[in-house]
């Protein structure tokens, strides 16, 4: 992990744009969040990277960290005010995304901070619709409504 941070610091020092986007519109902060590189996430934010920047698919750093189960990155972004109800182009919130990809610790955390357990995506589906067994159990125990 230290290696990634040093590379990022070096690239920034020689003029790399902290808000540059790749072919899907992801910024360095989004990629670091997606990969779970907490120290890189902290560094990029410390130099002004936008935590609410979105990709061409509507993904932001919190959605990408949730999707990949990086609980420490999720907690850090939330502590800085990241929107726990942000939606991607399909209307998926971080909770829906974490449920869909079976990221139980992220699901538990998002529920604990009051994420809307019954939010619907553009297809009308909730986190419960996508959830696998253990995630379904947690969602139902916390008041998710079965359709």
Backbone torsions as a table, in degrees:
resi	resn	phi	psi	omega
1	UNK	NA	-38.3	179.9
2	UNK	-58.6	-37.5	-179.2
3	UNK	-60.5	-44.8	179.5
4	UNK	-60.5	-43.0	-179.9
5	UNK	-61.9	-44.4	-179.9
6	UNK	-63.9	-39.8	178.0
7	UNK	-63.6	-45.3	179.8
8	UNK	-62.4	-45.8	178.7
9	UNK	-59.2	-43.0	179.3
10	UNK	-62.1	-48.4	-179.0
11	UNK	-59.9	-41.2	177.3
12	UNK	-64.2	-40.4	-178.0
13	UNK	-64.1	-25.3	179.1
14	UNK	-100.7	13.7	171.3
15	UNK	104.9	6.9	177.8
16	UNK	-62.4	143.8	-178.7
17	UNK	-84.2	118.9	-179.1
18	UNK	-66.1	-14.7	179.0
19	UNK	-109.5	12.6	178.1
20	UNK	-58.8	147.8	-179.5
21	UNK	-118.7	142.8	175.9
22	UNK	-85.5	-167.5	-174.2
23	UNK	-65.9	-17.7	176.4
24	UNK	-105.8	6.7	177.2
25	UNK	85.1	15.7	179.4
26	UNK	-86.6	136.4	177.1
27	UNK	-89.4	168.0	175.2
28	UNK	-55.3	-38.0	178.5
29	UNK	-63.9	-41.2	178.2
30	UNK	-62.8	-43.5	-178.9
31	UNK	-66.2	-43.0	177.5
32	UNK	-62.4	-39.2	178.1
33	UNK	-65.4	-44.1	-179.8
34	UNK	-62.2	-36.0	-177.8
35	UNK	-88.1	-8.5	179.0
36	UNK	79.8	23.2	-179.4
37	UNK	-87.8	80.7	-173.8
38	UNK	-57.0	-43.6	-178.2
39	UNK	-65.6	-35.4	175.9
40	UNK	-67.8	-42.3	177.0
41	UNK	-56.8	-49.7	-179.3
42	UNK	-60.1	-43.9	-179.5
43	UNK	-62.8	-49.3	-178.2
44	UNK	-60.7	-39.9	177.7
45	UNK	-67.0	-37.7	-179.5
46	UNK	-63.4	-24.2	178.7
47	UNK	-101.7	13.2	171.4
48	UNK	100.6	12.5	177.6
49	UNK	-62.6	142.4	-176.1
50	UNK	-82.7	115.2	-178.1
51	UNK	-73.4	-16.0	-179.4
52	UNK	-103.2	7.0	176.6
53	UNK	-59.2	143.8	-178.3
54	UNK	-123.0	149.9	178.1
55	UNK	-83.1	179.7	178.8
56	UNK	-64.6	-19.2	178.9
57	UNK	-96.3	1.9	-179.5
58	UNK	86.5	6.6	179.2
59	UNK	-77.1	142.4	170.1
60	UNK	-120.5	-178.8	-176.1
61	UNK	-61.3	-39.4	-179.4
62	UNK	-67.3	-43.0	178.1
63	UNK	-61.7	-43.4	-179.1
64	UNK	-67.0	-39.5	176.9
65	UNK	-66.5	-39.2	178.7
66	UNK	-64.6	-44.9	-179.6
67	UNK	-55.8	-38.5	-175.7
68	UNK	-98.6	3.9	173.8
69	UNK	74.7	24.4	-178.1
70	UNK	-88.3	81.7	-172.2
71	UNK	-58.7	-39.8	-178.9
72	UNK	-67.2	-37.1	176.1
73	UNK	-67.4	-43.3	177.8
74	UNK	-56.5	-50.5	-179.2
75	UNK	-60.4	-42.2	-179.4
76	UNK	-63.9	-46.8	180.0
77	UNK	-62.3	-42.0	177.6
78	UNK	-62.4	-40.5	-179.6
79	UNK	-62.0	-23.2	179.3
80	UNK	-95.2	3.4	176.4
81	UNK	98.9	13.1	176.8
82	UNK	-58.8	142.8	-176.0
83	UNK	-76.0	110.0	-178.7
84	UNK	-69.7	-11.2	179.1
85	UNK	-107.7	11.5	178.9
86	UNK	-56.2	146.6	-180.0
87	UNK	-124.3	142.4	174.1
88	UNK	-85.5	-172.3	-175.6
89	UNK	-64.4	-20.2	177.6
90	UNK	-95.2	5.5	179.2
91	UNK	79.4	12.2	-179.4
92	UNK	-81.5	128.5	174.9
93	UNK	-86.2	170.1	174.4
94	UNK	-55.8	-37.4	179.3
95	UNK	-67.2	-43.3	177.5
96	UNK	-61.2	-45.5	-178.8
97	UNK	-62.3	-46.8	179.3
98	UNK	-62.9	-37.3	178.4
99	UNK	-66.5	-44.0	-178.3
100	UNK	-60.1	-36.6	-176.4
101	UNK	-103.7	16.5	171.1
102	UNK	60.2	43.9	179.5
103	UNK	-99.6	79.0	-170.0
104	UNK	-56.2	-46.0	-178.2
105	UNK	-63.6	-38.3	177.9
106	UNK	-67.1	-42.6	177.8
107	UNK	-57.7	-50.1	-179.5
108	UNK	-58.2	-44.8	-178.8
109	UNK	-64.2	-48.0	-178.7
110	UNK	-61.6	-38.1	175.5
111	UNK	-63.5	-42.5	-177.1
112	UNK	-63.5	-24.8	179.5
113	UNK	-100.5	10.7	172.4
114	UNK	89.6	21.1	175.9
115	UNK	-60.1	144.7	-178.8
116	UNK	-67.1	106.5	-175.0
117	UNK	-70.8	-20.0	-178.4
118	UNK	-111.7	18.0	176.0
119	UNK	-60.1	145.8	-178.8
120	UNK	-114.6	144.6	174.0
121	UNK	-84.5	-174.8	-176.1
122	UNK	-67.1	-16.1	176.5
123	UNK	-92.2	-0.6	-178.9
124	UNK	84.7	11.1	-179.2
125	UNK	-93.9	146.9	176.9
126	UNK	-103.7	177.2	176.3
127	UNK	-57.2	-37.5	-178.6
128	UNK	-61.9	-36.3	179.4
129	UNK	-58.9	-41.0	-175.5
130	UNK	-88.0	-17.2	-170.1
131	UNK	-67.2	145.0	173.1
132	UNK	-89.0	178.1	-168.5
133	UNK	-46.4	-59.6	-173.8
134	UNK	-68.3	-37.6	176.9
135	UNK	-66.7	-42.3	176.9
136	UNK	-55.5	-44.8	-178.9
137	UNK	-59.5	-47.0	179.5
138	UNK	-63.2	-44.5	-179.6
139	UNK	-61.5	-46.2	-179.2
140	UNK	-64.9	-41.9	178.1
141	UNK	-60.5	-24.7	-178.1
142	UNK	-103.4	14.1	171.1
143	UNK	100.7	11.7	177.4
144	UNK	-63.9	141.8	-178.2
145	UNK	-95.5	124.0	176.5
146	UNK	-82.6	134.1	179.8
147	UNK	-85.4	NA	NA
